[in-house]
Amino acid sequence: MLIHIDKAILHILDFNSGVTVFSEQELDITSNSVVAFLTKHIEKLYQDQSAKTGTFYPNSKFRQQVSDYLAGGVDFTGFSIYAAELMYAAMAQADALASTDVLICDFTIDSNRMLALLKCNNKIGFIHQVVQENDKIKNDIINHYAILPGLAQKLDEYAFIDANSLAITFVDKKRSVNGVETYILADQVLECSSRVSPKETLALVNAITRTVAENHGASTVEAVAKAKNYIVENTGISEQLDPVALGKEVFSASPAMQAEYIKEVESAGIAETVKIDKDFAVKKGKSHKIKTDTGIEITFPVDYFESSEYIEFVNNPDGTISIQLKNIGSIINK
């Protein structure tokens, strides 16, 4: 993943001190510290499977400003101040105020030009301070209320805008504004639609699969294990997951269960196809964990469910279920 920062600027929205500073100059992108901070955070966020996708509404004022900037009608500093002012106006209405620094970036990633709004919520931390008392040097520890997120931390809220398609990927948090729960970025700044994230999609698909199987008296363990296995195998072929095709495969023996599954997927607002990162899919889908009502927990690879060579679920005449673990060479205490 090759990231090149073309332009970047930082604006300060400090609700603690009441000081708001809109920068009139860009950050020095030849500075190693600036480049390291921006590229590390952008790289982490660009692969974030928690990010939702969205499309600008036709009457979005922010979309018009983006278009004007990309066409050369507005300079980068003016565009960034417009974005920061929008965020300040939206955040100032929130019932609980939180100070933040706003980074606006124009960058390319693997030759794709992108714009980024990075909302760096200020952290409270401790720093050292050197003071002079009675002609003597004293080193002290003080609270600092405007610490930027570290490189190991993930930003809580951000948005990426594709410069060519104007497609949006973002993570936003609900806030209470005048007593009403709202999303600051999506609803008040960008003015865009919102679709569930890949992470939410996988969780919803598994939950719907479990519910449909349960409603029809089928094995929920088998259904969810099949769904996870399908996801892992699919990402080995394509980065696009079709949730409907998944349901048809899992419930291939029952048209009624297929129909119920498809209805639930449509009601949940899941997109027709969802881009899933392969590593993320494998991490989430390679194993399945179950817990019995007797308190026993078992985690096993989902592909084991397709064969009774290693694990087998047996329905007993009295309605209970037995689990047989087979071909075990050794047992390790953990």
Secondary structure as a PSIPRED ss2 file (coil, helix, strand):
# PSIPRED VFORMAT (PSIPRED V4.0)

   1 M C   1.000  0.000  0.000
   2 L C   1.000  0.000  0.000
   3 I E   0.000  0.000  1.000
   4 H E   0.000  0.000  1.000
   5 I E   0.000  0.000  1.000
   6 D E   0.000  0.000  1.000
   7 K E   0.000  0.000  1.000
   8 A E   0.000  0.000  1.000
   9 I E   0.000  0.000  1.000
  10 L E   0.000  0.000  1.000
  11 H E   0.000  0.000  1.000
  12 I E   0.000  0.000  1.000
  13 L E   0.000  0.000  1.000
  14 D E   0.000  0.000  1.000
  15 F C   1.000  0.000  0.000
  16 N C   1.000  0.000  0.000
  17 S C   1.000  0.000  0.000
  18 G C   1.000  0.000  0.000
  19 V E   0.000  0.000  1.000
  20 T E   0.000  0.000  1.000
  21 V E   0.000  0.000  1.000
  22 F C   1.000  0.000  0.000
  23 S C   1.000  0.000  0.000
  24 E C   1.000  0.000  0.000
  25 Q C   1.000  0.000  0.000
  26 E C   1.000  0.000  0.000
  27 L C   1.000  0.000  0.000
  28 D C   1.000  0.000  0.000
  29 I C   1.000  0.000  0.000
  30 T C   1.000  0.000  0.000
  31 S C   1.000  0.000  0.000
  32 N H   0.000  1.000  0.000
  33 S H   0.000  1.000  0.000
  34 V H   0.000  1.000  0.000
  35 V H   0.000  1.000  0.000
  36 A H   0.000  1.000  0.000
  37 F H   0.000  1.000  0.000
  38 L H   0.000  1.000  0.000
  39 T H   0.000  1.000  0.000
  40 K H   0.000  1.000  0.000
  41 H H   0.000  1.000  0.000
  42 I H   0.000  1.000  0.000
  43 E H   0.000  1.000  0.000
  44 K H   0.000  1.000  0.000
  45 L H   0.000  1.000  0.000
  46 Y H   0.000  1.000  0.000
  47 Q C   1.000  0.000  0.000
  48 D C   1.000  0.000  0.000
  49 Q C   1.000  0.000  0.000
  50 S C   1.000  0.000  0.000
  51 A C   1.000  0.000  0.000
  52 K E   0.000  0.000  1.000
  53 T E   0.000  0.000  1.000
  54 G E   0.000  0.000  1.000
  55 T C   1.000  0.000  0.000
  56 F E   0.000  0.000  1.000
  57 Y C   1.000  0.000  0.000
  58 P C   1.000  0.000  0.000
  59 N C   1.000  0.000  0.000
  60 S C   1.000  0.000  0.000
  61 K H   0.000  1.000  0.000
  62 F H   0.000  1.000  0.000
  63 R H   0.000  1.000  0.000
  64 Q H   0.000  1.000  0.000
  65 Q H   0.000  1.000  0.000
  66 V H   0.000  1.000  0.000
  67 S H   0.000  1.000  0.000
  68 D H   0.000  1.000  0.000
  69 Y H   0.000  1.000  0.000
  70 L H   0.000  1.000  0.000
  71 A C   1.000  0.000  0.000
  72 G C   1.000  0.000  0.000
  73 G C   1.000  0.000  0.000
  74 V C   1.000  0.000  0.000
  75 D C   1.000  0.000  0.000
  76 F H   0.000  1.000  0.000
  77 T H   0.000  1.000  0.000
  78 G H   0.000  1.000  0.000
  79 F H   0.000  1.000  0.000
  80 S H   0.000  1.000  0.000
  81 I H   0.000  1.000  0.000
  82 Y H   0.000  1.000  0.000
  83 A H   0.000  1.000  0.000
  84 A H   0.000  1.000  0.000
  85 E H   0.000  1.000  0.000
  86 L H   0.000  1.000  0.000
  87 M H   0.000  1.000  0.000
  88 Y H   0.000  1.000  0.000
  89 A H   0.000  1.000  0.000
  90 A H   0.000  1.000  0.000
  91 M H   0.000  1.000  0.000
  92 A C   1.000  0.000  0.000
  93 Q C   1.000  0.000  0.000
  94 A E   0.000  0.000  1.000
  95 D C   1.000  0.000  0.000
  96 A C   1.000  0.000  0.000
  97 L C   1.000  0.000  0.000
  98 A C   1.000  0.000  0.000
  99 S C   1.000  0.000  0.000
 100 T E   0.000  0.000  1.000
 101 D E   0.000  0.000  1.000
 102 V E   0.000  0.000  1.000
 103 L E   0.000  0.000  1.000
 104 I E   0.000  0.000  1.000
 105 C E   0.000  0.000  1.000
 106 D E   0.000  0.000  1.000
 107 F E   0.000  0.000  1.000
 108 T E   0.000  0.000  1.000
 109 I E   0.000  0.000  1.000
 110 D C   1.000  0.000  0.000
 111 S C   1.000  0.000  0.000
 112 N E   0.000  0.000  1.000
 113 R E   0.000  0.000  1.000
 114 M E   0.000  0.000  1.000
 115 L E   0.000  0.000  1.000
 116 A E   0.000  0.000  1.000
 117 L E   0.000  0.000  1.000
 118 L E   0.000  0.000  1.000
 119 K E   0.000  0.000  1.000
 120 C E   0.000  0.000  1.000
 121 N E   0.000  0.000  1.000
 122 N C   1.000  0.000  0.000
 123 K E   0.000  0.000  1.000
 124 I E   0.000  0.000  1.000
 125 G E   0.000  0.000  1.000
 126 F E   0.000  0.000  1.000
 127 I E   0.000  0.000  1.000
 128 H E   0.000  0.000  1.000
 129 Q E   0.000  0.000  1.000
 130 V E   0.000  0.000  1.000
 131 V E   0.000  0.000  1.000
 132 Q E   0.000  0.000  1.000
 133 E E   0.000  0.000  1.000
 134 N C   1.000  0.000  0.000
 135 D C   1.000  0.000  0.000
 136 K E   0.000  0.000  1.000
 137 I E   0.000  0.000  1.000
 138 K E   0.000  0.000  1.000
 139 N E   0.000  0.000  1.000
 140 D E   0.000  0.000  1.000
 141 I E   0.000  0.000  1.000
 142 I E   0.000  0.000  1.000
 143 N E   0.000  0.000  1.000
 144 H E   0.000  0.000  1.000
 145 Y E   0.000  0.000  1.000
 146 A E   0.000  0.000  1.000
 147 I E   0.000  0.000  1.000
 148 L C   1.000  0.000  0.000
 149 P C   1.000  0.000  0.000
 150 G C   1.000  0.000  0.000
 151 L C   1.000  0.000  0.000
 152 A C   1.000  0.000  0.000
 153 Q C   1.000  0.000  0.000
 154 K C   1.000  0.000  0.000
 155 L C   1.000  0.000  0.000
 156 D C   1.000  0.000  0.000
 157 E E   0.000  0.000  1.000
 158 Y E   0.000  0.000  1.000
 159 A E   0.000  0.000  1.000
 160 F E   0.000  0.000  1.000
 161 I E   0.000  0.000  1.000
 162 D E   0.000  0.000  1.000
 163 A C   1.000  0.000  0.000
 164 N C   1.000  0.000  0.000
 165 S C   1.000  0.000  0.000
 166 L C   1.000  0.000  0.000
 167 A C   1.000  0.000  0.000
 168 I E   0.000  0.000  1.000
 169 T E   0.000  0.000  1.000
 170 F E   0.000  0.000  1.000
 171 V E   0.000  0.000  1.000
 172 D C   1.000  0.000  0.000
 173 K C   1.000  0.000  0.000
 174 K E   0.000  0.000  1.000
 175 R E   0.000  0.000  1.000
 176 S E   0.000  0.000  1.000
 177 V E   0.000  0.000  1.000
 178 N C   1.000  0.000  0.000
 179 G C   1.000  0.000  0.000
 180 V E   0.000  0.000  1.000
 181 E E   0.000  0.000  1.000
 182 T E   0.000  0.000  1.000
 183 Y E   0.000  0.000  1.000
 184 I H   0.000  1.000  0.000
 185 L H   0.000  1.000  0.000
 186 A H   0.000  1.000  0.000
 187 D H   0.000  1.000  0.000
 188 Q H   0.000  1.000  0.000
 189 V H   0.000  1.000  0.000
 190 L H   0.000  1.000  0.000
 191 E C   1.000  0.000  0.000
 192 C E   0.000  0.000  1.000
 193 S C   1.000  0.000  0.000
 194 S C   1.000  0.000  0.000
 195 R E   0.000  0.000  1.000
 196 V C   1.000  0.000  0.000
 197 S C   1.000  0.000  0.000
 198 P H   0.000  1.000  0.000
 199 K H   0.000  1.000  0.000
 200 E H   0.000  1.000  0.000
 201 T H   0.000  1.000  0.000
 202 L H   0.000  1.000  0.000
 203 A H   0.000  1.000  0.000
 204 L H   0.000  1.000  0.000
 205 V H   0.000  1.000  0.000
 206 N H   0.000  1.000  0.000
 207 A H   0.000  1.000  0.000
 208 I H   0.000  1.000  0.000
 209 T H   0.000  1.000  0.000
 210 R H   0.000  1.000  0.000
 211 T H   0.000  1.000  0.000
 212 V H   0.000  1.000  0.000
 213 A H   0.000  1.000  0.000
 214 E H   0.000  1.000  0.000
 215 N H   0.000  1.000  0.000
 216 H C   1.000  0.000  0.000
 217 G C   1.000  0.000  0.000
 218 A C   1.000  0.000  0.000
 219 S C   1.000  0.000  0.000
 220 T H   0.000  1.000  0.000
 221 V H   0.000  1.000  0.000
 222 E H   0.000  1.000  0.000
 223 A H   0.000  1.000  0.000
 224 V H   0.000  1.000  0.000
 225 A H   0.000  1.000  0.000
 226 K H   0.000  1.000  0.000
 227 A H   0.000  1.000  0.000
 228 K H   0.000  1.000  0.000
 229 N H   0.000  1.000  0.000
 230 Y H   0.000  1.000  0.000
 231 I H   0.000  1.000  0.000
 232 V H   0.000  1.000  0.000
 233 E H   0.000  1.000  0.000
 234 N H   0.000  1.000  0.000
 235 T H   0.000  1.000  0.000
 236 G C   1.000  0.000  0.000
 237 I C   1.000  0.000  0.000
 238 S C   1.000  0.000  0.000
 239 E C   1.000  0.000  0.000
 240 Q E   0.000  0.000  1.000
 241 L E   0.000  0.000  1.000
 242 D C   1.000  0.000  0.000
 243 P H   0.000  1.000  0.000
 244 V H   0.000  1.000  0.000
 245 A H   0.000  1.000  0.000
 246 L H   0.000  1.000  0.000
 247 G H   0.000  1.000  0.000
 248 K H   0.000  1.000  0.000
 249 E H   0.000  1.000  0.000
 250 V H   0.000  1.000  0.000
 251 F C   1.000  0.000  0.000
 252 S C   1.000  0.000  0.000
 253 A C   1.000  0.000  0.000
 254 S C   1.000  0.000  0.000
 255 P H   0.000  1.000  0.000
 256 A H   0.000  1.000  0.000
 257 M H   0.000  1.000  0.000
 258 Q H   0.000  1.000  0.000
 259 A H   0.000  1.000  0.000
 260 E H   0.000  1.000  0.000
 261 Y H   0.000  1.000  0.000
 262 I H   0.000  1.000  0.000
 263 K H   0.000  1.000  0.000
 264 E H   0.000  1.000  0.000
 265 V H   0.000  1.000  0.000
 266 E H   0.000  1.000  0.000
 267 S H   0.000  1.000  0.000
 268 A C   1.000  0.000  0.000
 269 G C   1.000  0.000  0.000
 270 I C   1.000  0.000  0.000
 271 A C   1.000  0.000  0.000
 272 E C   1.000  0.000  0.000
 273 T C   1.000  0.000  0.000
 274 V E   0.000  0.000  1.000
 275 K E   0.000  0.000  1.000
 276 I C   1.000  0.000  0.000
 277 D C   1.000  0.000  0.000
 278 K H   0.000  1.000  0.000
 279 D H   0.000  1.000  0.000
 280 F H   0.000  1.000  0.000
 281 A H   0.000  1.000  0.000
 282 V H   0.000  1.000  0.000
 283 K H   0.000  1.000  0.000
 284 K H   0.000  1.000  0.000
 285 G H   0.000  1.000  0.000
 286 K C   1.000  0.000  0.000
 287 S E   0.000  0.000  1.000
 288 H E   0.000  0.000  1.000
 289 K E   0.000  0.000  1.000
 290 I E   0.000  0.000  1.000
 291 K E   0.000  0.000  1.000
 292 T C   1.000  0.000  0.000
 293 D C   1.000  0.000  0.000
 294 T C   1.000  0.000  0.000
 295 G C   1.000  0.000  0.000
 296 I C   1.000  0.000  0.000
 297 E E   0.000  0.000  1.000
 298 I E   0.000  0.000  1.000
 299 T E   0.000  0.000  1.000
 300 F E   0.000  0.000  1.000
 301 P E   0.000  0.000  1.000
 302 V H   0.000  1.000  0.000
 303 D H   0.000  1.000  0.000
 304 Y H   0.000  1.000  0.000
 305 F H   0.000  1.000  0.000
 306 E H   0.000  1.000  0.000
 307 S C   1.000  0.000  0.000
 308 S C   1.000  0.000  0.000
 309 E C   1.000  0.000  0.000
 310 Y C   1.000  0.000  0.000
 311 I E   0.000  0.000  1.000
 312 E E   0.000  0.000  1.000
 313 F E   0.000  0.000  1.000
 314 V E   0.000  0.000  1.000
 315 N E   0.000  0.000  1.000
 316 N C   1.000  0.000  0.000
 317 P C   1.000  0.000  0.000
 318 D C   1.000  0.000  0.000
 319 G C   1.000  0.000  0.000
 320 T C   1.000  0.000  0.000
 321 I E   0.000  0.000  1.000
 322 S E   0.000  0.000  1.000
 323 I E   0.000  0.000  1.000
 324 Q E   0.000  0.000  1.000
 325 L E   0.000  0.000  1.000
 326 K C   1.000  0.000  0.000
 327 N C   1.000  0.000  0.000
 328 I C   1.000  0.000  0.000
 329 G C   1.000  0.000  0.000
 330 S C   1.000  0.000  0.000
 331 I C   1.000  0.000  0.000
 332 I C   1.000  0.000  0.000
 333 N C   1.000  0.000  0.000
 334 K C   1.000  0.000  0.000
